[in-house]
Structures are given as structure tokens and as C-alpha cells.
């Protein structure tokens, strides 16, 4: 799967038309047929279809879908927005074809022409598609608002009308779809939380665009999927030993927060680290020895971690889960930064200390991995006006500080120092539970211990974390999922990636 901008998607269409070769009207028919087949399979086909079309190629898709539905004896009414100009050539061709069907065709040239909709209608939005570059206004905005108020099921073709592909649509008038039927690849608009209410359930339909295009025109954003992670993970060698897979350290835990430390410790070991030493407060010594007997333990304070010693011997240092926020933690982080000789992973309270002492950002070792959720990211780097600006800010800061930023969300972003953006494909809402982030920190730390680069550890880590959560949910439910379930299914996640 790929993530392409609106410009790149148009170029992919044109490349397919030229190199398959195929006429543009036939490519439109292919896309419309894919939507029609989805409608027959998943929707109540006894209901009537009301299709709203603009005069661009998205409207042409809508007209072709209308013809196919009418030909299979469905009740179809088409409403075309009329502004006094001709449509695209393919729109005009499909309009002529539709006149030979049983579909009812009407035009909307004023607000008085907007039809009454019933809750039983299935509304298909084929007004604008992905070519939009400004907010909706006038009659088009009125039609969209009317559709949203109808209370019926709304199915958007390509992208909900009013939603911009590559920039924020916050505050704009946008179709609120129940389902979105898009084509061939993800669009940036599908990956941000602010657009979730408009998209509904997303379905990516394969319409056979030319497979050579992505190879010749690599996307600006990358999709973390099984094939990418397979290319990263290396098989273990027969004559290896625990020293072959690195010695990890985790600085974690405090009074009342030892659960976070144990969760991250277990995940680190389950991710393949050869050895793990936990730097924890004395109050958590017995807890750690019992909960994670495979880990070695060093006590570095009474109720919270107060000092870091001999940290230069580790292949990776993970810092933050359950650490708490204390006055001594600023010099603690400074000491760790100075001693760190290899990889460094910072999460949770380590990020909060960084946010409180911004000068520490300048001291971060190159290729440090930060794993903030959106609020932690905001405290670190400032507010963004919308999700698209937050993505750009993450890429900017990753490049400026030469670090890897793992911005946790539904499609977690991995921003690299080279300015590359990777979005994760795995995970589910059940993972929105306390301790899930501590498990992720442990996984990334465990992978980094084995010699994977910071970007590789982050990319593979977020994928395995989400996949383990998906496997856990398949055996229980999103509601019942807890963080330790994710670790329990890490083995299955590794096995699935190897298949």
C-alpha cells in the first residue's frame, strides 16, 4: 500500500492511461465498477440510491455508478450541480450513457432545487473528489449541509466532498460519510484524527493502476506494512548467544509506578534483547525481581531513580516509563546523555522533563528516539493549528535535532532525521489503555539493543506493537484489552511477520 498526494494520484492515473494503455473513460468505468460491486456486496440493495454529482471526473464516477445500479433494477435518482458550464469529457460521455438507462436525472441550480431526503435513502457523494483546493461555499456548501442533515447513510466516492487531500479542512463544510470508497492507495487526509468524523469506515478499492508508477515515483510518505518490516528484521544466526543481541538498560519506575517499569521490561525482553538491566528505585526491587526474573536489577534511589552510573556499557538505554517527575531528573537526564554511547529511547516522564527544560533538547545524542503522544509532543515542541501542521512540525524537529520522533496516534508517525515520514498500518482502539505506551517503549528498546538503527527500531517497533494488539483483540475484544496482552502476543506478531 502507498500514500500519495492529490497531484501524485492524478499522475498515476495519467501514467496508467499512457502505459497500460487504457482510455480515461475506461479507467473511470473500472473505478465505478469496483464501487458498484462493493455496493452490491455490503449495502441493502432494496433501498433507493440518491447520487449527487458535480461536473468533474468524480461526478463522472457517480454517473457510471448510477448507470450500473439502474441496469440491475435499482431505484436511482441522480442530482447534478448545475453552474452553467460543461463537465469534463468523461463526465459528458457518462451523462449521455446514463440517459439511456432507467435512472432519473435532475439538476440543482439553486437552493430551491435541493431535494428532500429520507432516512431510508442511500446517498452517494460524487460531488467533488480529490481535486479540491479551497473551502466549499455557496450552493455546493448548501447541498453538503443538506446531505449531512438528512440522517441517512452517506457513501463518499474517492474522498468526502469538501475534504482536502493534502492540507487541513478544519472548520470547513465537509460531507460526513458513513463509508468512503477510495481508490488504490491511502491519501494524507485519511491519516489524521481531525478527519475521522468525515471519512467514516474507509475502504481502499484496487482499480488496477499501473504497478510501475510507485517504483518510478516514490511517495513522499511511506506506509509501514508487513513487507517493509520483513525487509528490516533479520533472522537469528545459529551460532549466536545472548551477547549477540545486545545489552539493554531501562531507567524506569518510582513509588506507585512500578507497573510501567515491569511492562516495558517484559516487552523489551520479548522483543529479542539479549540482556536487560533495569535501573529502578529500591522500592521496586522485589516487584521487579518477581515480575521479570529474566531482567537484572540495579537500584539507583529509594522511592525514585536518583542517579545513573556506568551507562556507557549498554547498547541502548530506555528512559521514562513510570519515572515520575522530580527535581533530580534534569541532572539525571544530563548524566545519561553524557554517558550514552549507542542508542537512546525516551518516553513518558523523560519527555515531560525535556519539556520543562527545553535546553536539554540541544543535548540529545544523535538518533535518539522520542515516543510522545500528541499532548507530550505539544509540551515538547509547541502547539500546532491542526494535524497536518503537527506532522510537518514533527518532521522539522526530527531534522533539526537529528532524532527520530514516534508521534503516537491511530496511524502512528515515525519522523526521521532525513525528513522521511512513515505511517503505521497496525493497531486498534483497544490499545488506548494505560501501559500501552510503556510496552511500545520496551519493544523499541529491545529492537535497538540488537543493532537495528533508530529508524528501523522505531518502524518495526510500532508495527509489531500494533500487530500484537490486533492479534490480542482477535482473541478477546477491544474493551477488554490491557497492555500486558500486547506483550503476550508479541511472539505471534513476530511469527506473522516471518510468514
SULKA-V321453 format. One record per residue. N is the residue number from 1. OMEGA is omega in radians with two decimals (999 if undefined). Layout:
# SULKA-V321453
n:N omega:OMEGA
n:N omega:OMEGA
This chain:
# SULKA-V321453
n:1 omega:-3.11
n:2 omega:3.02
n:3 omega:-3.09
n:4 omega:3.06
n:5 omega:3.11
n:6 omega:3.13
n:7 omega:-3.13
n:8 omega:3.13
n:9 omega:3.08
n:10 omega:3.12
n:11 omega:3.12
n:12 omega:3.06
n:13 omega:-3.10
n:14 omega:3.11
n:15 omega:3.13
n:16 omega:3.13
n:17 omega:-3.08
n:18 omega:-2.95
n:19 omega:3.12
n:20 omega:-0.34
n:21 omega:3.10
n:22 omega:3.10
n:23 omega:-3.11
n:24 omega:3.13
n:25 omega:3.12
n:26 omega:3.04
n:27 omega:3.06
n:28 omega:3.12
n:29 omega:3.12
n:30 omega:3.12
n:31 omega:-3.12
n:32 omega:3.11
n:33 omega:3.10
n:34 omega:3.10
n:35 omega:3.13
n:36 omega:-3.14
n:37 omega:3.07
n:38 omega:-3.13
n:39 omega:3.14
n:40 omega:-3.05
n:41 omega:-2.93
n:42 omega:-3.05
n:43 omega:3.07
n:44 omega:-3.01
n:45 omega:3.05
n:46 omega:-3.12
n:47 omega:3.07
n:48 omega:3.12
n:49 omega:3.05
n:50 omega:-3.00
n:51 omega:3.10
n:52 omega:-3.06
n:53 omega:2.85
n:54 omega:-3.10
n:55 omega:3.04
n:56 omega:-3.12
n:57 omega:3.03
n:58 omega:3.04
n:59 omega:3.07
n:60 omega:3.03
n:61 omega:-3.12
n:62 omega:3.12
n:63 omega:3.13
n:64 omega:3.08
n:65 omega:3.12
n:66 omega:3.14
n:67 omega:-3.14
n:68 omega:3.11
n:69 omega:3.14
n:70 omega:-3.13
n:71 omega:3.10
n:72 omega:2.98
n:73 omega:3.00
n:74 omega:3.06
n:75 omega:-3.03
n:76 omega:3.02
n:77 omega:-3.11
n:78 omega:3.06
n:79 omega:-3.09
n:80 omega:3.06
n:81 omega:-3.04
n:82 omega:3.10
n:83 omega:3.04
n:84 omega:3.10
n:85 omega:3.11
n:86 omega:3.05
n:87 omega:3.07
n:88 omega:-3.12
n:89 omega:-3.11
n:90 omega:3.04
n:91 omega:-3.11
n:92 omega:3.12
n:93 omega:-3.13
n:94 omega:3.07
n:95 omega:3.09
n:96 omega:3.12
n:97 omega:-3.09
n:98 omega:3.13
n:99 omega:3.13
n:100 omega:-3.12
n:101 omega:3.11
n:102 omega:-3.14
n:103 omega:3.05
n:104 omega:-3.08
n:105 omega:3.10
n:106 omega:-3.12
n:107 omega:3.10
n:108 omega:3.13
n:109 omega:3.10
n:110 omega:-3.12
n:111 omega:3.11
n:112 omega:-3.12
n:113 omega:3.12
n:114 omega:-3.00
n:115 omega:2.98
n:116 omega:3.13
n:117 omega:3.09
n:118 omega:-3.11
n:119 omega:-3.13
n:120 omega:3.14
n:121 omega:2.92
n:122 omega:-3.09
n:123 omega:3.08
n:124 omega:-3.13
n:125 omega:3.04
n:126 omega:-3.05
n:127 omega:-2.93
n:128 omega:-3.14
n:129 omega:-2.96
n:130 omega:-3.11
n:131 omega:-3.05
n:132 omega:3.09
n:133 omega:3.08
n:134 omega:-3.11
n:135 omega:3.09
n:136 omega:3.09
n:137 omega:3.05
n:138 omega:-3.05
n:139 omega:-3.14
n:140 omega:3.11
n:141 omega:3.13
n:142 omega:3.11
n:143 omega:3.14
n:144 omega:3.11
n:145 omega:3.13
n:146 omega:3.10
n:147 omega:-3.12
n:148 omega:-3.11
n:149 omega:-3.02
n:150 omega:-3.12
n:151 omega:-3.14
n:152 omega:3.10
n:153 omega:-3.12
n:154 omega:3.14
n:155 omega:-3.12
n:156 omega:3.10
n:157 omega:-3.13
n:158 omega:3.13
n:159 omega:3.11
n:160 omega:-3.12
n:161 omega:-3.08
n:162 omega:3.14
n:163 omega:3.11
n:164 omega:-3.01
n:165 omega:-2.91
n:166 omega:-3.13
n:167 omega:-3.04
n:168 omega:3.04
n:169 omega:-3.09
n:170 omega:3.13
n:171 omega:-3.11
n:172 omega:3.05
n:173 omega:-3.04
n:174 omega:3.02
n:175 omega:3.03
n:176 omega:-3.03
n:177 omega:2.96
n:178 omega:3.08
n:179 omega:3.00
n:180 omega:3.09
n:181 omega:-3.13
n:182 omega:-2.94
n:183 omega:2.83
n:184 omega:-3.01
n:185 omega:3.02
n:186 omega:3.01
n:187 omega:3.13
n:188 omega:-3.12
n:189 omega:-3.10
n:190 omega:-2.95
n:191 omega:-3.06
n:192 omega:-3.05
n:193 omega:-3.06
n:194 omega:-3.12
n:195 omega:-3.07
n:196 omega:-3.13
n:197 omega:-3.10
n:198 omega:-2.98
n:199 omega:-3.05
n:200 omega:3.10
n:201 omega:-3.08
n:202 omega:3.08
n:203 omega:3.10
n:204 omega:-3.09
n:205 omega:3.12
n:206 omega:3.12
n:207 omega:3.00
n:208 omega:3.02
n:209 omega:-2.98
n:210 omega:-3.06
n:211 omega:-3.10
n:212 omega:-3.04
n:213 omega:-3.12
n:214 omega:3.11
n:215 omega:-3.11
n:216 omega:-3.11
n:217 omega:-3.10
n:218 omega:-3.12
n:219 omega:3.10
n:220 omega:3.12
n:221 omega:-3.06
n:222 omega:-3.10
n:223 omega:3.12
n:224 omega:3.14
n:225 omega:-3.05
n:226 omega:-3.09
n:227 omega:3.12
n:228 omega:-3.12
n:229 omega:3.05
n:230 omega:-3.13
n:231 omega:-3.14
n:232 omega:-3.03
n:233 omega:-3.11
n:234 omega:3.11
n:235 omega:3.10
n:236 omega:-3.12
n:237 omega:-3.07
n:238 omega:-3.07
n:239 omega:3.12
n:240 omega:3.11
n:241 omega:-3.04
n:242 omega:3.10
n:243 omega:-3.14
n:244 omega:-3.01
n:245 omega:2.91
n:246 omega:3.09
n:247 omega:-3.13
n:248 omega:2.98
n:249 omega:3.02
n:250 omega:3.09
n:251 omega:-2.92
n:252 omega:3.00
n:253 omega:3.04
n:254 omega:3.11
n:255 omega:3.12
n:256 omega:-3.09
n:257 omega:-3.13
n:258 omega:3.09
n:259 omega:3.12
n:260 omega:-3.14
n:261 omega:-3.13
n:262 omega:3.11
n:263 omega:-3.13
n:264 omega:3.13
n:265 omega:3.14
n:266 omega:-3.13
n:267 omega:3.11
n:268 omega:-3.13
n:269 omega:3.12
n:270 omega:3.13
n:271 omega:2.99
n:272 omega:3.09
n:273 omega:-3.12
n:274 omega:3.13
n:275 omega:3.11
n:276 omega:3.00
n:277 omega:3.13
n:278 omega:3.03
n:279 omega:-2.98
n:280 omega:3.03
n:281 omega:-3.11
n:282 omega:-3.12
n:283 omega:-3.12
n:284 omega:-3.03
n:285 omega:-3.09
n:286 omega:3.12
n:287 omega:-3.08
n:288 omega:-3.12
n:289 omega:-3.14
n:290 omega:-3.05
n:291 omega:-3.10
n:292 omega:-3.08
n:293 omega:3.14
n:294 omega:-3.10
n:295 omega:2.95
n:296 omega:-3.02
n:297 omega:3.07
n:298 omega:3.14
n:299 omega:-3.01
n:300 omega:-3.11
n:301 omega:-3.10
n:302 omega:-3.10
n:303 omega:3.05
n:304 omega:-3.09
n:305 omega:-3.07
n:306 omega:-3.10
n:307 omega:3.11
n:308 omega:-3.09
n:309 omega:3.07
n:310 omega:-3.11
n:311 omega:-3.09
n:312 omega:-3.10
n:313 omega:-3.04
n:314 omega:3.09
n:315 omega:3.08
n:316 omega:3.07
n:317 omega:3.03
n:318 omega:-3.05
n:319 omega:2.93
n:320 omega:-3.04
n:321 omega:3.10
n:322 omega:-3.01
n:323 omega:-3.03
n:324 omega:3.13
n:325 omega:-3.08
n:326 omega:-3.06
n:327 omega:-3.10
n:328 omega:-3.04
n:329 omega:3.03
n:330 omega:3.07
n:331 omega:3.07
n:332 omega:3.12
n:333 omega:3.12
n:334 omega:3.13
n:335 omega:3.13
n:336 omega:3.13
n:337 omega:-3.10
n:338 omega:-3.09
n:339 omega:-3.05
n:340 omega:-3.14
n:341 omega:-3.08
n:342 omega:-3.05
n:343 omega:3.14
n:344 omega:3.13
n:345 omega:-3.11
n:346 omega:-3.11
n:347 omega:2.92
n:348 omega:-3.05
n:349 omega:3.03
n:350 omega:3.10
n:351 omega:3.12
n:352 omega:3.08
n:353 omega:3.08
n:354 omega:-3.11
n:355 omega:-3.13
n:356 omega:-3.12
n:357 omega:-2.99
n:358 omega:-3.14
n:359 omega:3.12
n:360 omega:3.14
n:361 omega:3.14
n:362 omega:-3.11
n:363 omega:-3.11
n:364 omega:3.04
n:365 omega:3.09
n:366 omega:3.12
n:367 omega:2.95
n:368 omega:3.11
n:369 omega:3.03
n:370 omega:-3.08
n:371 omega:-3.09
n:372 omega:2.83
n:373 omega:-3.01
n:374 omega:-3.14
n:375 omega:3.08
n:376 omega:3.11
n:377 omega:3.14
n:378 omega:3.12
n:379 omega:-3.14
n:380 omega:-2.91
n:381 omega:3.11
n:382 omega:-3.10
n:383 omega:2.99
n:384 omega:-3.08
n:385 omega:-3.11
n:386 omega:-3.07
n:387 omega:3.13
n:388 omega:3.10
n:389 omega:3.11
n:390 omega:3.10
n:391 omega:3.14
n:392 omega:3.10
n:393 omega:3.11
n:394 omega:3.12
n:395 omega:3.13
n:396 omega:-3.10
n:397 omega:3.09
n:398 omega:3.13
n:399 omega:-3.08
n:400 omega:-3.09
n:401 omega:-3.13
n:402 omega:-3.10
n:403 omega:3.02
n:404 omega:3.12
n:405 omega:3.06
n:406 omega:-3.10
n:407 omega:-2.98
n:408 omega:3.11
n:409 omega:3.12
n:410 omega:3.04
n:411 omega:-3.04
n:412 omega:3.14
n:413 omega:2.93
n:414 omega:3.14
n:415 omega:-3.05
n:416 omega:3.11
n:417 omega:-3.13
n:418 omega:3.14
n:419 omega:3.13
n:420 omega:3.13
n:421 omega:3.09
n:422 omega:3.14
n:423 omega:-3.04
n:424 omega:-3.07
n:425 omega:-3.04
n:426 omega:3.09
n:427 omega:-3.08
n:428 omega:-3.08
n:429 omega:3.09
n:430 omega:-3.12
n:431 omega:3.04
n:432 omega:-3.07
n:433 omega:-3.09
n:434 omega:3.11
n:435 omega:-3.13
n:436 omega:3.11
n:437 omega:3.09
n:438 omega:3.09
n:439 omega:3.12
n:440 omega:3.11
n:441 omega:3.11
n:442 omega:3.14
n:443 omega:-3.12
n:444 omega:3.11
n:445 omega:3.13
n:446 omega:3.11
n:447 omega:3.13
n:448 omega:3.12
n:449 omega:-3.05
n:450 omega:3.06
n:451 omega:3.04
n:452 omega:3.10
n:453 omega:-3.13
n:454 omega:-3.14
n:455 omega:3.13
n:456 omega:-3.14
n:457 omega:3.14
n:458 omega:-3.11
n:459 omega:3.14
n:460 omega:-3.10
n:461 omega:-3.12
n:462 omega:3.13
n:463 omega:-3.13
n:464 omega:3.10
n:465 omega:3.14
n:466 omega:3.14
n:467 omega:3.09
n:468 omega:3.07
n:469 omega:3.10
n:470 omega:3.12
n:471 omega:3.12
n:472 omega:-3.14
n:473 omega:-3.13
n:474 omega:3.11
n:475 omega:-3.14
n:476 omega:3.10
n:477 omega:3.09
n:478 omega:-3.10
n:479 omega:-3.04
n:480 omega:-3.08
n:481 omega:2.99
n:482 omega:-2.98
n:483 omega:-3.11
n:484 omega:3.06
n:485 omega:-3.13
n:486 omega:3.11
n:487 omega:-3.13
n:488 omega:-3.10
n:489 omega:3.12
n:490 omega:3.11
n:491 omega:3.11
n:492 omega:3.11
n:493 omega:3.08
n:494 omega:-3.14
n:495 omega:-3.12
n:496 omega:3.11
n:497 omega:-3.12
n:498 omega:-3.07
n:499 omega:999
